[in-house]
């Protein structure tokens, strides 16, 4: 297995989106671009950082035990 196949973020699903805008340090943008290049190499589909960010955030929140404890038992998020 190549090193690029060990990426935590797997192939991206097709989903409906809502546009958000945010600012980040230039160093983070460079890291996101590098990750996007590795992801494209690993999964054979060109992807940019803007496409990866929502999936990375979703994976981060799914792994956050404190956040998961705040979700109702039925799995539906409480309204904001």
N, C-alpha and C positions, 0 to 999 in steps of 0.2 A: 504494500500500500504506500503510495507516495505521501509526502508530507502535506501536500495540499488537500488530500482526502481527509485529513484530520481536523478540518475546520469545524467549529462548533455549529455554525449556521449551515444547514443543508440546502438542498434545492428550494427555490422560492415558489410558493403557491400563487395562483392568480387570485387576487382579491379586489374588492371595491375599495376605493380610497377617498380620503378627504385631505385637501392640501393644507399643510402647516408650513410656517417659515420659522427658522431659528438661526441664531448666530453661534459659531463655535471657533475655538482657536485654530489658527492655520495649521498647527501641528496635528490636531485631531483630524482636520480635513485631509491632510496628507496620509495619515494612517488609514482613514476610511477609503481613500482612493487605492491604497496599496492592498487593503483587504478585498476590495471589489475586484482588483486584478487577479488576486489569488483565487477568489471564488469563481471567477469566469474560467480560469485555467482548470480548476477542479471539476466543474460541472458542465463545461463546454457551452456556456451561454453567456454572452456579454451582458454585464450588469454594471450600473454606476452606483456611486455612494448613496445618492438620493433614493434609489430603489431599495438598497440594503437597510438603511436606517430604521424604517418601521419594523422590519422583521427582527433586527437586532434588539430593538426596544421591547418588542413582544416577547422574545426569548428571555431577555433579562428579567422582565416582570414575571414571567411564568416560573422562573427559578427562584424568585424572592419569597421565601417562606412567610415573612412578616406581611407582605402584601397579600399572599394567598389566604392567610388567616382572616383577612377582612372581607373576603368574598362570601356571599350567602351560600348556603348548602346546595341550593338548586343550580349553582353555576352561573346564574345571571348576575351581571354587575348591577350594583345599586345605581339609581339615577344620580347624576351630578347636581 
